[in-house]
Amino acid sequence: MRTVAILGVLALGCSACAAGPGLALEYNYNASSCVQLQEEAALVSVEAVAATGGQDRRIVRADPKAMLTVPWPDVSRSSAPDAVSLKERMEAIEKTSRGKSCAIRFERTTGAAR
């Protein structure tokens, strides 16, 4: 009984992901609002910069209705174990953002992080 309760809590811990075949995570942000997507985009960006050893780049937007441009480092060369997961999250946020016409754009960098 205790195992079932623990598994239930763990299942609720990740509202944006669902286990797929082979235990791969599939991120689904369809239920998220544009504001929630913007917050998640900023969080994923900070995590990706940290995973690649890059320097923190501020996410700045003067007008709340303007496009949110989020820095995105080149995670393809990262040896961090969560680099693939971060990229999948970014792509899912980007796809959902386009579908909902949210003003979010990931600014990709190549090579060394700035």
mmCIF file of the C-alpha atoms, coordinates in Angstrom:
data_MODEL
# 
_entry.id   MODEL 
# 
loop_
_atom_site.group_PDB 
_atom_site.id 
_atom_site.type_symbol 
_atom_site.label_atom_id 
_atom_site.label_alt_id 
_atom_site.label_comp_id 
_atom_site.label_asym_id 
_atom_site.label_entity_id 
_atom_site.label_seq_id 
_atom_site.pdbx_PDB_ins_code 
_atom_site.Cartn_x 
_atom_site.Cartn_y 
_atom_site.Cartn_z 
_atom_site.occupancy 
_atom_site.B_iso_or_equiv 
_atom_site.pdbx_formal_charge 
_atom_site.auth_seq_id 
_atom_site.auth_comp_id 
_atom_site.auth_asym_id 
_atom_site.auth_atom_id 
_atom_site.pdbx_PDB_model_num 
ATOM 1   C CA . MET A 1 1   ? 0.000  0.000  0.000   1.00 0.00 ? 1   MET A CA 1 
ATOM 2   C CA . ARG A 1 2   ? 2.842  2.351  0.878   1.00 0.00 ? 2   ARG A CA 1 
ATOM 3   C CA . THR A 1 3   ? 4.472  1.738  -2.523  1.00 0.00 ? 3   THR A CA 1 
ATOM 4   C CA . VAL A 1 4   ? 1.266  2.707  -4.327  1.00 0.00 ? 4   VAL A CA 1 
ATOM 5   C CA . ALA A 1 5   ? 1.040  5.963  -2.351  1.00 0.00 ? 5   ALA A CA 1 
ATOM 6   C CA . ILE A 1 6   ? 4.666  6.849  -3.129  1.00 0.00 ? 6   ILE A CA 1 
ATOM 7   C CA . LEU A 1 7   ? 4.190  6.091  -6.814  1.00 0.00 ? 7   LEU A CA 1 
ATOM 8   C CA . GLY A 1 8   ? 1.078  8.277  -6.846  1.00 0.00 ? 8   GLY A CA 1 
ATOM 9   C CA . VAL A 1 9   ? 2.994  11.188 -5.363  1.00 0.00 ? 9   VAL A CA 1 
ATOM 10  C CA . LEU A 1 10  ? 5.821  10.713 -7.870  1.00 0.00 ? 10  LEU A CA 1 
ATOM 11  C CA . ALA A 1 11  ? 3.345  10.609 -10.743 1.00 0.00 ? 11  ALA A CA 1 
ATOM 12  C CA . LEU A 1 12  ? 1.895  13.941 -9.655  1.00 0.00 ? 12  LEU A CA 1 
ATOM 13  C CA . GLY A 1 13  ? 5.358  15.504 -9.363  1.00 0.00 ? 13  GLY A CA 1 
ATOM 14  C CA . CYS A 1 14  ? 5.754  16.213 -13.086 1.00 0.00 ? 14  CYS A CA 1 
ATOM 15  C CA . SER A 1 15  ? 2.598  17.774 -14.457 1.00 0.00 ? 15  SER A CA 1 
ATOM 16  C CA . ALA A 1 16  ? 4.162  18.627 -17.839 1.00 0.00 ? 16  ALA A CA 1 
ATOM 17  C CA . CYS A 1 17  ? 5.554  15.197 -18.646 1.00 0.00 ? 17  CYS A CA 1 
ATOM 18  C CA . ALA A 1 18  ? 4.181  11.749 -19.306 1.00 0.00 ? 18  ALA A CA 1 
ATOM 19  C CA . ALA A 1 19  ? 6.037  8.468  -19.488 1.00 0.00 ? 19  ALA A CA 1 
ATOM 20  C CA . GLY A 1 20  ? 6.219  7.163  -23.014 1.00 0.00 ? 20  GLY A CA 1 
ATOM 21  C CA . PRO A 1 21  ? 7.579  3.990  -24.538 1.00 0.00 ? 21  PRO A CA 1 
ATOM 22  C CA . GLY A 1 22  ? 10.921 2.951  -23.116 1.00 0.00 ? 22  GLY A CA 1 
ATOM 23  C CA . LEU A 1 23  ? 10.445 5.279  -20.127 1.00 0.00 ? 23  LEU A CA 1 
ATOM 24  C CA . ALA A 1 24  ? 11.277 8.311  -22.276 1.00 0.00 ? 24  ALA A CA 1 
ATOM 25  C CA . LEU A 1 25  ? 9.595  11.496 -21.140 1.00 0.00 ? 25  LEU A CA 1 
ATOM 26  C CA . GLU A 1 26  ? 7.257  13.342 -23.431 1.00 0.00 ? 26  GLU A CA 1 
ATOM 27  C CA . TYR A 1 27  ? 6.574  16.907 -22.369 1.00 0.00 ? 27  TYR A CA 1 
ATOM 28  C CA . ASN A 1 28  ? 3.090  18.256 -22.864 1.00 0.00 ? 28  ASN A CA 1 
ATOM 29  C CA . TYR A 1 29  ? 2.357  21.893 -22.128 1.00 0.00 ? 29  TYR A CA 1 
ATOM 30  C CA . ASN A 1 30  ? -1.058 22.046 -23.853 1.00 0.00 ? 30  ASN A CA 1 
ATOM 31  C CA . ALA A 1 31  ? -2.848 22.869 -20.603 1.00 0.00 ? 31  ALA A CA 1 
ATOM 32  C CA . SER A 1 32  ? -0.433 25.737 -19.847 1.00 0.00 ? 32  SER A CA 1 
ATOM 33  C CA . SER A 1 33  ? -1.314 29.378 -20.413 1.00 0.00 ? 33  SER A CA 1 
ATOM 34  C CA . CYS A 1 34  ? 1.025  31.725 -22.283 1.00 0.00 ? 34  CYS A CA 1 
ATOM 35  C CA . VAL A 1 35  ? 2.178  33.198 -18.975 1.00 0.00 ? 35  VAL A CA 1 
ATOM 36  C CA . GLN A 1 36  ? 2.958  29.708 -17.648 1.00 0.00 ? 36  GLN A CA 1 
ATOM 37  C CA . LEU A 1 37  ? 4.810  28.884 -20.871 1.00 0.00 ? 37  LEU A CA 1 
ATOM 38  C CA . GLN A 1 38  ? 6.876  32.050 -20.504 1.00 0.00 ? 38  GLN A CA 1 
ATOM 39  C CA . GLU A 1 39  ? 7.770  31.139 -16.935 1.00 0.00 ? 39  GLU A CA 1 
ATOM 40  C CA . GLU A 1 40  ? 8.704  27.590 -17.948 1.00 0.00 ? 40  GLU A CA 1 
ATOM 41  C CA . ALA A 1 41  ? 10.745 28.891 -20.906 1.00 0.00 ? 41  ALA A CA 1 
ATOM 42  C CA . ALA A 1 42  ? 12.746 31.131 -18.572 1.00 0.00 ? 42  ALA A CA 1 
ATOM 43  C CA . LEU A 1 43  ? 13.294 28.265 -16.120 1.00 0.00 ? 43  LEU A CA 1 
ATOM 44  C CA . VAL A 1 44  ? 14.405 25.817 -18.822 1.00 0.00 ? 44  VAL A CA 1 
ATOM 45  C CA . SER A 1 45  ? 16.764 28.445 -20.241 1.00 0.00 ? 45  SER A CA 1 
ATOM 46  C CA . VAL A 1 46  ? 18.432 29.011 -16.863 1.00 0.00 ? 46  VAL A CA 1 
ATOM 47  C CA . GLU A 1 47  ? 18.786 25.245 -16.356 1.00 0.00 ? 47  GLU A CA 1 
ATOM 48  C CA . ALA A 1 48  ? 20.293 24.793 -19.842 1.00 0.00 ? 48  ALA A CA 1 
ATOM 49  C CA . VAL A 1 49  ? 22.796 27.618 -19.332 1.00 0.00 ? 49  VAL A CA 1 
ATOM 50  C CA . ALA A 1 50  ? 23.836 26.022 -16.019 1.00 0.00 ? 50  ALA A CA 1 
ATOM 51  C CA . ALA A 1 51  ? 24.092 22.552 -17.608 1.00 0.00 ? 51  ALA A CA 1 
ATOM 52  C CA . THR A 1 52  ? 26.422 23.832 -20.321 1.00 0.00 ? 52  THR A CA 1 
ATOM 53  C CA . GLY A 1 53  ? 28.583 25.827 -17.928 1.00 0.00 ? 53  GLY A CA 1 
ATOM 54  C CA . GLY A 1 54  ? 27.617 29.058 -19.626 1.00 0.00 ? 54  GLY A CA 1 
ATOM 55  C CA . GLN A 1 55  ? 27.190 32.423 -18.033 1.00 0.00 ? 55  GLN A CA 1 
ATOM 56  C CA . ASP A 1 56  ? 23.805 33.637 -16.934 1.00 0.00 ? 56  ASP A CA 1 
ATOM 57  C CA . ARG A 1 57  ? 22.196 35.842 -19.583 1.00 0.00 ? 57  ARG A CA 1 
ATOM 58  C CA . ARG A 1 58  ? 19.271 37.912 -18.453 1.00 0.00 ? 58  ARG A CA 1 
ATOM 59  C CA . ILE A 1 59  ? 15.874 37.560 -20.018 1.00 0.00 ? 59  ILE A CA 1 
ATOM 60  C CA . VAL A 1 60  ? 14.622 41.081 -20.559 1.00 0.00 ? 60  VAL A CA 1 
ATOM 61  C CA . ARG A 1 61  ? 11.350 42.300 -21.963 1.00 0.00 ? 61  ARG A CA 1 
ATOM 62  C CA . ALA A 1 62  ? 10.390 45.946 -21.691 1.00 0.00 ? 62  ALA A CA 1 
ATOM 63  C CA . ASP A 1 63  ? 6.766  45.511 -22.768 1.00 0.00 ? 63  ASP A CA 1 
ATOM 64  C CA . PRO A 1 64  ? 4.753  42.581 -21.332 1.00 0.00 ? 64  PRO A CA 1 
ATOM 65  C CA . LYS A 1 65  ? 2.916  42.217 -24.667 1.00 0.00 ? 65  LYS A CA 1 
ATOM 66  C CA . ALA A 1 66  ? 6.136  42.077 -26.673 1.00 0.00 ? 66  ALA A CA 1 
ATOM 67  C CA . MET A 1 67  ? 7.918  38.929 -27.781 1.00 0.00 ? 67  MET A CA 1 
ATOM 68  C CA . LEU A 1 68  ? 9.785  37.164 -24.961 1.00 0.00 ? 68  LEU A CA 1 
ATOM 69  C CA . THR A 1 69  ? 13.219 36.230 -26.277 1.00 0.00 ? 69  THR A CA 1 
ATOM 70  C CA . VAL A 1 70  ? 14.849 33.526 -24.203 1.00 0.00 ? 70  VAL A CA 1 
ATOM 71  C CA . PRO A 1 71  ? 18.565 32.705 -24.555 1.00 0.00 ? 71  PRO A CA 1 
ATOM 72  C CA . TRP A 1 72  ? 19.246 29.075 -25.473 1.00 0.00 ? 72  TRP A CA 1 
ATOM 73  C CA . PRO A 1 73  ? 22.792 27.664 -25.315 1.00 0.00 ? 73  PRO A CA 1 
ATOM 74  C CA . ASP A 1 74  ? 24.147 24.930 -27.556 1.00 0.00 ? 74  ASP A CA 1 
ATOM 75  C CA . VAL A 1 75  ? 23.364 21.850 -25.457 1.00 0.00 ? 75  VAL A CA 1 
ATOM 76  C CA . SER A 1 76  ? 24.424 19.417 -28.182 1.00 0.00 ? 76  SER A CA 1 
ATOM 77  C CA . ARG A 1 77  ? 28.001 19.406 -26.868 1.00 0.00 ? 77  ARG A CA 1 
ATOM 78  C CA . SER A 1 78  ? 27.038 19.221 -23.222 1.00 0.00 ? 78  SER A CA 1 
ATOM 79  C CA . SER A 1 79  ? 27.934 16.139 -21.251 1.00 0.00 ? 79  SER A CA 1 
ATOM 80  C CA . ALA A 1 80  ? 25.300 17.001 -18.645 1.00 0.00 ? 80  ALA A CA 1 
ATOM 81  C CA . PRO A 1 81  ? 22.929 14.061 -18.201 1.00 0.00 ? 81  PRO A CA 1 
ATOM 82  C CA . ASP A 1 82  ? 19.857 16.266 -18.472 1.00 0.00 ? 82  ASP A CA 1 
ATOM 83  C CA . ALA A 1 83  ? 20.918 18.122 -21.664 1.00 0.00 ? 83  ALA A CA 1 
ATOM 84  C CA . VAL A 1 84  ? 18.655 15.991 -23.873 1.00 0.00 ? 84  VAL A CA 1 
ATOM 85  C CA . SER A 1 85  ? 15.720 16.415 -21.518 1.00 0.00 ? 85  SER A CA 1 
ATOM 86  C CA . LEU A 1 86  ? 16.223 20.187 -21.431 1.00 0.00 ? 86  LEU A CA 1 
ATOM 87  C CA . LYS A 1 87  ? 16.232 20.332 -25.230 1.00 0.00 ? 87  LYS A CA 1 
ATOM 88  C CA . GLU A 1 88  ? 13.042 18.242 -25.384 1.00 0.00 ? 88  GLU A CA 1 
ATOM 89  C CA . ARG A 1 89  ? 11.371 20.573 -22.872 1.00 0.00 ? 89  ARG A CA 1 
ATOM 90  C CA . MET A 1 90  ? 12.460 23.624 -24.874 1.00 0.00 ? 90  MET A CA 1 
ATOM 91  C CA . GLU A 1 91  ? 11.107 22.151 -28.111 1.00 0.00 ? 91  GLU A CA 1 
ATOM 92  C CA . ALA A 1 92  ? 7.789  21.254 -26.458 1.00 0.00 ? 92  ALA A CA 1 
ATOM 93  C CA . ILE A 1 93  ? 7.432  24.769 -25.031 1.00 0.00 ? 93  ILE A CA 1 
ATOM 94  C CA . GLU A 1 94  ? 8.303  26.267 -28.406 1.00 0.00 ? 94  GLU A CA 1 
ATOM 95  C CA . LYS A 1 95  ? 5.792  24.069 -30.257 1.00 0.00 ? 95  LYS A CA 1 
ATOM 96  C CA . THR A 1 96  ? 2.989  24.770 -27.788 1.00 0.00 ? 96  THR A CA 1 
ATOM 97  C CA . SER A 1 97  ? 3.824  28.480 -27.819 1.00 0.00 ? 97  SER A CA 1 
ATOM 98  C CA . ARG A 1 98  ? 3.475  28.613 -31.601 1.00 0.00 ? 98  ARG A CA 1 
ATOM 99  C CA . GLY A 1 99  ? 0.179  26.737 -31.474 1.00 0.00 ? 99  GLY A CA 1 
ATOM 100 C CA . LYS A 1 100 ? -1.241 29.144 -28.893 1.00 0.00 ? 100 LYS A CA 1 
ATOM 101 C CA . SER A 1 101 ? 0.271  32.238 -30.550 1.00 0.00 ? 101 SER A CA 1 
ATOM 102 C CA . CYS A 1 102 ? 2.256  33.056 -27.422 1.00 0.00 ? 102 CYS A CA 1 
ATOM 103 C CA . ALA A 1 103 ? 5.075  35.512 -27.948 1.00 0.00 ? 103 ALA A CA 1 
ATOM 104 C CA . ILE A 1 104 ? 8.043  33.284 -27.009 1.00 0.00 ? 104 ILE A CA 1 
ATOM 105 C CA . ARG A 1 105 ? 11.197 32.815 -29.042 1.00 0.00 ? 105 ARG A CA 1 
ATOM 106 C CA . PHE A 1 106 ? 14.278 30.840 -28.066 1.00 0.00 ? 106 PHE A CA 1 
ATOM 107 C CA . GLU A 1 107 ? 17.443 32.614 -29.237 1.00 0.00 ? 107 GLU A CA 1 
ATOM 108 C CA . ARG A 1 108 ? 19.814 29.797 -30.062 1.00 0.00 ? 108 ARG A CA 1 
ATOM 109 C CA . THR A 1 109 ? 23.550 30.239 -29.689 1.00 0.00 ? 109 THR A CA 1 
ATOM 110 C CA . THR A 1 110 ? 26.147 28.008 -31.308 1.00 0.00 ? 110 THR A CA 1 
ATOM 111 C CA . GLY A 1 111 ? 29.627 27.213 -30.176 1.00 0.00 ? 111 GLY A CA 1 
ATOM 112 C CA . ALA A 1 112 ? 30.863 28.546 -26.851 1.00 0.00 ? 112 ALA A CA 1 
ATOM 113 C CA . ALA A 1 113 ? 28.285 29.983 -24.490 1.00 0.00 ? 113 ALA A CA 1 
ATOM 114 C CA . ARG A 1 114 ? 28.376 33.740 -24.169 1.00 0.00 ? 114 ARG A CA 1 
# 
